[in-house]
Amino acid sequence: PRLAVEIPQIEMERTPGYQRQLLHVAARLLKPGGRLVYSTCTINPEENECNVAWALEHLPLTLIPALPRVGGPGRSGCKLSDDKCAMVQRFEPGSEIDTNGFFVAAFQKHASSS
């Protein structure tokens, strides 16, 4: 696969921050006990696993398994344990199912949050 769009480096560096803003707003709008699916169309760990770790640290969210399981586990690093990496799904070009790159994580808002 080839990159469909050329993106300037500065935009690549800004994108994880934009997505954190979206996660923050989505978590605020989510009712207690509600579920949030976070999905990106990139293989960049900063936008994927690192933003999952950020959300777990800063937002009233718990990571839950992203089901059904189709993709591979998340990449290690970004402060995610192996158990948490197994709960997310990563799809990479050249993998067994050979898709464009994307990522899926699922969260549930803490029941006592507003």
KABEL-V353843 format. One record per residue. N is the residue number from 1. RES is the residue in three letters. PSI is psi in whole degrees, -180 to 180 (NA if undefined). NEAR is the number of other ideal C-beta (glycine too) atoms within 8 Angstrom. D_CENTER is the distance of its C-alpha to the mean C-alpha in whole Angstrom. Layout:
n=N res=RES psi=PSI near=NEAR d_center=D_CENTER
n=N res=RES psi=PSI near=NEAR d_center=D_CENTER
//
This chain:
n=1 res=PRO psi=152 near=5 d_center=22
n=2 res=ARG psi=158 near=3 d_center=22
n=3 res=LEU psi=124 near=4 d_center=20
n=4 res=ALA psi=-28 near=3 d_center=21
n=5 res=VAL psi=134 near=4 d_center=21
n=6 res=GLU psi=125 near=4 d_center=22
n=7 res=ILE psi=128 near=6 d_center=20
n=8 res=PRO psi=146 near=6 d_center=22
n=9 res=GLN psi=-41 near=6 d_center=21
n=10 res=ILE psi=-37 near=6 d_center=21
n=11 res=GLU psi=-37 near=8 d_center=18
n=12 res=MET psi=-36 near=9 d_center=16
n=13 res=GLU psi=-29 near=7 d_center=16
n=14 res=ARG psi=-27 near=8 d_center=16
n=15 res=THR psi=-43 near=12 d_center=13
n=16 res=PRO psi=-36 near=12 d_center=10
n=17 res=GLY psi=-40 near=7 d_center=13
n=18 res=TYR psi=-44 near=8 d_center=13
n=19 res=GLN psi=-33 near=11 d_center=9
n=20 res=ARG psi=-38 near=11 d_center=10
n=21 res=GLN psi=-43 near=8 d_center=13
n=22 res=LEU psi=-43 near=8 d_center=12
n=23 res=LEU psi=-42 near=14 d_center=10
n=24 res=HIS psi=-49 near=10 d_center=13
n=25 res=VAL psi=-44 near=8 d_center=15
n=26 res=ALA psi=-42 near=9 d_center=13
n=27 res=ALA psi=-37 near=14 d_center=14
n=28 res=ARG psi=-37 near=6 d_center=17
n=29 res=LEU psi=-20 near=5 d_center=18
n=30 res=LEU psi=136 near=10 d_center=17
n=31 res=LYS psi=154 near=5 d_center=20
n=32 res=PRO psi=134 near=10 d_center=20
n=33 res=GLY psi=-9 near=6 d_center=19
n=34 res=GLY psi=161 near=8 d_center=17
n=35 res=ARG psi=145 near=9 d_center=14
n=36 res=LEU psi=129 near=13 d_center=11
n=37 res=VAL psi=125 near=9 d_center=8
n=38 res=TYR psi=119 near=12 d_center=5
n=39 res=SER psi=139 near=8 d_center=6
n=40 res=THR psi=162 near=10 d_center=7
n=41 res=CYS psi=52 near=6 d_center=10
n=42 res=THR psi=162 near=10 d_center=10
n=43 res=ILE psi=9 near=10 d_center=10
n=44 res=ASN psi=115 near=10 d_center=10
n=45 res=PRO psi=-30 near=10 d_center=9
n=46 res=GLU psi=-34 near=9 d_center=9
n=47 res=GLU psi=-16 near=12 d_center=7
n=48 res=ASN psi=-93 near=17 d_center=4
n=49 res=GLU psi=-39 near=14 d_center=6
n=50 res=CYS psi=-36 near=12 d_center=8
n=51 res=ASN psi=-31 near=14 d_center=6
n=52 res=VAL psi=-47 near=16 d_center=5
n=53 res=ALA psi=-42 near=12 d_center=9
n=54 res=TRP psi=-46 near=10 d_center=10
n=55 res=ALA psi=-41 near=14 d_center=9
n=56 res=LEU psi=-31 near=11 d_center=11
n=57 res=GLU psi=-33 near=7 d_center=14
n=58 res=HIS psi=-13 near=6 d_center=14
n=59 res=LEU psi=157 near=10 d_center=14
n=60 res=PRO psi=59 near=6 d_center=15
n=61 res=LEU psi=147 near=12 d_center=13
n=62 res=THR psi=138 near=8 d_center=13
n=63 res=LEU psi=133 near=11 d_center=10
n=64 res=ILE psi=159 near=9 d_center=12
n=65 res=PRO psi=134 near=6 d_center=12
n=66 res=ALA psi=108 near=11 d_center=10
n=67 res=LEU psi=152 near=5 d_center=14
n=68 res=PRO psi=155 near=3 d_center=16
n=69 res=ARG psi=118 near=7 d_center=15
n=70 res=VAL psi=-43 near=6 d_center=15
n=71 res=GLY psi=-177 near=9 d_center=13
n=72 res=GLY psi=174 near=7 d_center=13
n=73 res=PRO psi=164 near=8 d_center=12
n=74 res=GLY psi=164 near=16 d_center=9
n=75 res=ARG psi=143 near=10 d_center=11
n=76 res=SER psi=161 near=6 d_center=13
n=77 res=GLY psi=-172 near=7 d_center=13
n=78 res=CYS psi=26 near=10 d_center=12
n=79 res=LYS psi=22 near=6 d_center=13
n=80 res=LEU psi=131 near=12 d_center=11
n=81 res=SER psi=167 near=5 d_center=14
n=82 res=ASP psi=-37 near=6 d_center=15
n=83 res=ASP psi=-42 near=6 d_center=15
n=84 res=LYS psi=-37 near=13 d_center=11
n=85 res=CYS psi=-32 near=13 d_center=10
n=86 res=ALA psi=-16 near=8 d_center=12
n=87 res=MET psi=-19 near=12 d_center=11
n=88 res=VAL psi=170 near=17 d_center=7
n=89 res=GLN psi=135 near=13 d_center=9
n=90 res=ARG psi=133 near=12 d_center=9
n=91 res=PHE psi=124 near=14 d_center=12
n=92 res=GLU psi=144 near=9 d_center=14
n=93 res=PRO psi=140 near=9 d_center=17
n=94 res=GLY psi=-4 near=5 d_center=20
n=95 res=SER psi=-178 near=10 d_center=19
n=96 res=GLU psi=-40 near=3 d_center=21
n=97 res=ILE psi=-4 near=7 d_center=19
n=98 res=ASP psi=67 near=6 d_center=19
n=99 res=THR psi=173 near=9 d_center=17
n=100 res=ASN psi=159 near=7 d_center=16
n=101 res=GLY psi=129 near=11 d_center=12
n=102 res=PHE psi=176 near=11 d_center=9
n=103 res=PHE psi=146 near=16 d_center=6
n=104 res=VAL psi=133 near=12 d_center=5
n=105 res=ALA psi=152 near=15 d_center=5
n=106 res=ALA psi=140 near=14 d_center=8
n=107 res=PHE psi=158 near=15 d_center=10
n=108 res=GLN psi=135 near=11 d_center=13
n=109 res=LYS psi=138 near=16 d_center=15
n=110 res=HIS psi=138 near=9 d_center=18
n=111 res=ALA psi=-29 near=6 d_center=21
n=112 res=SER psi=8 near=4 d_center=23
n=113 res=SER psi=155 near=7 d_center=21
n=114 res=SER psi=NA near=2 d_center=22
//
